């Protein structure tokens, strides 16, 4: 009996059609049972041909679905949406990069046939990635990359009191503050001067955004920490970022952040690892003068 593989995506760009068709044909060639996210299927049904009509799944995944893998078709933003969809379901995610950078994704659109063969032959490893649990204003969310607070109006300061395990750390005043996981350390935090953390670092990083005090630098804390953020500003609202979601909240919002009780599974093909991704996708250590 073939594997049960799901396809998830948010859009179908003009340059994605050929690669997606090749992916579907390769999966069918290997006898897989294909499931497609219903909103994604509505976008591709007129452009992608299936030998057998695929089964569909929705925003509330049935516990009995039991997919062997879920393929995220797009870039890193799509993969973050895939994580939000899965939640606590222990389905390994395979990122198929049809975007730009695709740091979290596993394969490029030009190598889908070879990837499917490797997947069927078991030539892959699964990385466990931790996440953040966030509580604010009676809401609870989980994120893979980061929680970020930033001002939503120009020419204003956002001040954030930071407490770690009940101990006062400091008040950060500037454009905002990021709390990132090791996975998120190569995203927004990195662009703001934060350090790169390996996926198994067991820590979080707090990175200020355009802080107005030169003595502030990013700080790393254990992932066993309970982080409390108390914000205040001269404006009534601020922007709260939760991975790829951005919402406006009152400026006096209090956030409680800890490690989520569950994580996710990311598939890496053989010969791929975090360090090869740094070299290949972030040009780590490459001298452009040569």
C-alpha positions in Angstrom: 0.0 0.0 0.0 1.4 3.4 -1.0 2.1 6.3 1.3 -0.6 8.9 2.1 0.8 12.3 1.2 -0.9 15.6 1.6 -0.4 18.8 -0.5 -0.8 22.2 1.1 -0.3 25.6 -0.6 -1.6 29.1 -0.5 -1.3 30.2 -4.1 -0.3 29.1 -7.6 2.1 31.4 -9.3 2.6 31.2 -13.1 6.0 29.7 -12.7 4.9 27.0 -10.3 2.6 25.0 -12.6 5.2 22.9 -14.4 7.0 21.9 -11.2 3.8 21.1 -9.3 2.6 19.0 -12.2 5.9 17.0 -12.2 5.5 16.5 -8.5 2.0 15.2 -8.8 3.0 12.8 -11.6 6.0 11.5 -9.6 3.9 10.9 -6.6 1.3 9.0 -8.7 4.1 7.0 -10.4 5.1 5.7 -6.9 1.6 4.8 -6.1 1.0 7.3 -3.3 -2.5 8.2 -2.1 -2.7 12.0 -2.6 -4.7 14.3 -0.4 -5.0 18.1 -1.2 -5.9 21.0 1.1 -9.4 22.0 -0.2 -8.6 25.7 -0.7 -5.4 24.9 -2.6 -7.2 22.4 -4.7 -9.7 25.1 -5.8 -6.7 27.1 -7.1 -5.0 24.2 -9.0 -7.9 22.0 -10.2 -8.1 23.7 -13.6 -4.3 23.7 -14.2 -3.0 20.5 -12.6 -4.0 17.1 -13.9 -4.5 14.2 -11.6 -4.7 10.6 -12.8 -7.1 9.9 -10.0 -9.2 12.6 -8.3 -7.4 13.5 -5.0 -9.1 13.3 -1.7 -9.5 16.7 0.1 -8.9 17.8 3.6 -9.9 21.1 5.3 -8.8 23.5 8.0 -9.8 21.1 10.7 -7.7 18.0 10.1 -9.5 14.7 10.9 -7.6 12.7 13.4 -8.2 9.6 11.3 -6.5 11.2 8.2 -3.0 9.8 9.3 -0.9 11.3 6.5 2.6 10.0 6.3 3.9 13.4 5.1 2.5 16.8 4.4 4.1 18.7 1.5 4.2 22.5 1.9 4.2 24.0 -1.6 5.7 27.5 -1.6 8.2 29.3 0.5 8.9 29.8 4.2 5.7 31.8 4.6 3.7 28.9 3.3 5.5 26.5 5.6 4.6 28.6 8.6 1.0 28.4 7.5 1.4 24.7 7.3 2.6 24.5 10.9 -0.4 26.6 12.0 -2.7 24.2 10.2 -1.2 21.0 11.7 -0.9 22.1 15.3 -0.2 19.1 17.5 -0.6 16.5 14.8 2.7 14.6 14.5 2.8 14.7 10.7 6.2 15.3 9.2 6.4 18.4 7.0 8.3 18.5 3.7 9.0 22.0 2.4 9.0 22.3 -1.4 10.5 25.6 -2.3 8.7 27.5 -5.0 9.4 30.9 -3.4 12.6 32.9 -3.1 14.9 32.1 -0.1 13.2 29.0 1.3 15.5 28.5 4.2 13.1 26.1 6.0 12.2 24.2 2.9 13.7 20.9 1.9 13.8 20.7 -1.9 13.8 23.1 -4.8 11.2 23.1 -7.5 13.7 21.9 -10.1 14.4 18.5 -8.3 11.0 17.1 -7.5 11.4 13.8 -9.3 14.6 13.0 -7.5 13.2 14.1 -4.2 10.1 11.8 -4.5 12.4 8.8 -5.2 14.6 9.6 -2.2 11.5 10.0 0.0 10.1 6.7 -1.1 13.4 5.0 -0.4 13.6 6.4 3.1 16.7 8.6 2.4 15.7 11.3 4.8 15.9 12.3 8.5 13.4 14.1 10.6 14.3 17.1 12.7 12.2 18.0 15.8 11.7 21.7 16.1 10.5 23.5 19.3 7.9 26.3 19.3 6.7 29.1 21.4 3.4 29.2 23.4 2.0 32.7 23.6 -0.8 34.0 25.8 -2.2 37.5 25.4 -5.6 39.2 26.0 -7.3 35.9 26.7 -5.9 34.3 23.5 -3.4 31.4 23.2 -1.3 30.8 20.1 1.8 28.8 19.1 4.5 29.9 16.7 7.5 28.3 15.1 9.7 31.3 14.4 9.0 34.3 16.6 6.8 36.6 18.5 7.5 40.3 17.7 6.2 43.5 19.1 6.6 46.7 17.1 5.1 50.1 16.9 2.3 50.6 14.4 2.7 54.4 14.0 5.9 56.4 13.0 7.7 58.7 15.3 6.7 56.9 18.5 8.6 54.7 20.9 7.4 51.3 22.1 8.6 50.5 25.6 8.5 46.9 26.8 9.3 45.7 30.3 10.9 42.2 30.1 10.7 39.7 32.9 12.4 36.2 32.8 11.1 33.7 35.3 9.7 36.5 37.3 12.9 38.5 37.5 13.0 42.0 35.9 15.5 42.1 33.0 15.2 45.6 31.5 12.9 48.0 29.7 13.5 48.0 26.0 12.6 51.3 24.3 12.7 51.5 20.5 10.8 50.2 17.5 10.0 46.8 19.1 11.3 43.5 20.4 11.5 40.0 19.1 11.4 36.7 21.0 12.7 34.0 18.6 13.2 30.2 18.7 16.3 28.6 17.3 14.4 28.1 14.1 13.4 31.7 14.0 16.9 32.9 14.7 17.6 32.9 11.0 14.5 35.0 10.2 13.4 38.4 11.6 15.8 38.2 14.5 18.8 37.7 12.2 18.0 40.8 10.2 17.9 42.8 13.4 21.4 41.7 14.4 20.5 38.6 16.5 22.7 35.5 16.6 22.2 32.3 14.6 21.2 29.4 16.9 21.4 25.8 15.8 18.0 24.0 16.0 19.0 21.9 19.0 20.2 24.8 21.1 17.5 24.6 23.7 17.2 28.3 24.1 15.4 31.5 23.0 16.8 34.8 21.9 15.4 38.3 22.7 16.4 40.7 20.0 15.6 44.4 20.2 14.4 46.2 17.0 16.1 49.6 16.5 16.6 50.1 20.2 17.3 53.6 21.4 19.9 52.6 24.0 23.3 51.5 22.6 24.1 49.3 25.5 21.2 46.9 24.6 22.2 43.7 22.7 20.4 40.5 21.9 20.3 38.1 24.9 19.9 34.3 25.0 17.9 32.6 27.7 17.1 28.9 28.3 14.0 27.5 26.6 12.8 26.5 30.1 12.2 30.2 30.8 8.9 31.9 31.3 9.1 35.3 29.6 6.6 38.1 30.4 6.4 41.2 28.3 4.6 44.3 29.6 4.2 47.0 27.0 3.4 50.6 27.2 3.4 53.4 24.6 2.1 56.9 24.0 -0.2 55.5 21.3 -3.3 53.3 21.9 -2.2 50.4 19.7 0.8 48.4 18.6 1.5 45.6 16.2 1.9 42.0 17.3 3.6 39.5 15.0 3.0 35.8 15.4 5.1 34.1 12.7 3.4 35.2 9.4 0.4 36.8 11.1 0.3 40.4 12.1 -2.4 41.9 14.3 -3.2 45.2 16.0 -3.5 45.0 19.8 -3.8 47.6 22.6 -0.5 49.1 23.5 -0.9 47.9 27.2 -1.0 44.2 26.1 0.8 41.8 28.4 2.3 38.7 26.8 3.3 35.5 28.6 5.7 33.3 26.5 7.1 29.8 27.1 8.1 26.8 25.2 5.1 25.0 23.6 4.3 21.5 25.0 4.6 20.1 21.4 6.9 20.7 18.5 6.9 19.9 14.8 8.7 17.5 12.5 10.7 18.9 9.5 11.9 16.4 6.9 15.5 16.8 5.7 16.8 14.7 2.8 20.1 12.9 3.2 23.2 15.1 2.8 21.1 18.1 4.0 21.5 19.7 7.4 21.3 23.0 9.1 24.9 23.9 8.2 24.5 23.1 4.5 21.4 25.3 4.5 23.5 28.2 6.0 26.1 27.8 3.3 23.7 27.2 0.4 20.9 29.7 1.2 22.5 32.3 3.4 25.8 32.2 1.7 27.5 31.6 5.1 31.2 32.0 4.9 31.3 32.7 1.1 33.7 35.4 0.0 31.9 37.3 -2.8 35.2 38.8 -3.8 36.4 35.5 -5.2 
